[in-house]
């Protein structure tokens, strides 16, 4: 595989890299590249071109090269990117070289599924605490972790050095949960509750609303259905 990258540094950070802030759009794609690289590495492939990484990631190759240049990674012309070095560079940029401890609050169907997912650890994320208000859930063991009472939230954050909170509670308690996480020192929140959280400016919130995503897909389905059939296409 070949790559038209301009410098002879195979997946390594450029020594003179400008440490300016990486654009948010690039940050959003870095986990996608890392996931693709993990799959590539699993196939015992040691180098990958920008075209190969683009195909595996669903991103065009020009955008891949531009994004990776933000990290100072340029690959080697005619060879491509060193997979392991590029994974290390992306992991460093994403702050995954030190495992991040996560607390999941709300162990209903969604929270239970998240708690049982085994794919977080290879990506530098450790589930440190599971919390719920339901007495029937408290004491349950999921993936080796015992569900604790939500009354222990502050204690769990401190003991497990939680830096990321996941809110999978009903909407009625989501804001209160966010307030408690923030007061306990958590500055990054992933919110699955269908509501907008009010947090201080120094707290980052990522919202995942499955109903919104389904509505967007419904829009595209409607657009697709309204288009005339391609000439020559079978009925």
C-alpha positions, 0 to 999 in steps of 0.5 A, a space after each residue: 500500500 502506498 501513501 502520498 504523505 509528504 515527509 519521511 516520518 512513518 506515523 511519528 509526531 513531527 518534532 516541530 509540531 505546532 501544539 495549537 488546539 486540534 479542531 473539534 471536527 478532527 477530535 470527533 474523527 480520531 476515535 473512528 481512526 483508532 477503531 479502524 486501526 485496532 481492526 487493521 492491527 488485528 489483521 497483522 497489518 503493520 502499515 496502512 496508507 491514507 486511502 486504506 485508513 480512509 476506506 476503513 474509517 468511512 472518511 475521504 483520504 484527503 481528510 484523513 491526511 489533514 486530520 493526522 497532520 494536525 497531530 504531526 503524523 505524516 507517514 512515509 511516501 510510498 509506504 504509509 503510516 506505521 499502524 502501532 505508532 499512529 495508534 499510540 499518537 492518537 491515543 496520546 492525543 485523546 488522553 487514553 495513555 492513562 485509563 479514564 475512570 467512568 461512573 455510570 449512573 442509572 442501571 436500567 436497560 441502557 445502563 445495564 448494557 453499557 456496564 456489560 460492554 467489554 469494548 471500553 477497556 481496550 480504548 483506555 476507559 475503565 468502568 469504575 462505578 455503577 450506581 442506581 436508586 432502585 433497591 432491586 438493582 443495588 447489589 447486582 454484579 455486572 461485569 465484575 462490578 457491584 451496583 452501588 446505591 446512588 446515595 454513594 455517588 460522591 464516595 464512588 467518584 472519590 474512591 474510583 477517581 472518576 473523571 467521566 460520568 455517564 447519565 442513563 437515568 430517567 429524565 426526571 433525575 438527570 439534572 440532579 445527577 449532573 449537579 451531584 457529579 459536577 459538585 463531586 469534581 467530574 468535568 466530563 459527562 456523557 448524557 443519554 437522558 433526553 434533556 438538555 443539562 445545565 452545567 458550568 462553563 468548565 464542564 463538557 457534556 456530550 449528549 446521545 439522543 437515540 430518538 433524534 438519531 432515528 428521526 434523522 434516519 427517518 428524514 433520509 428515508 423520506 428523502 430517498 423515497 421521494 427521489 425518482 428511480 434511477 434511469 434503467 433501474 428495475 421496478 
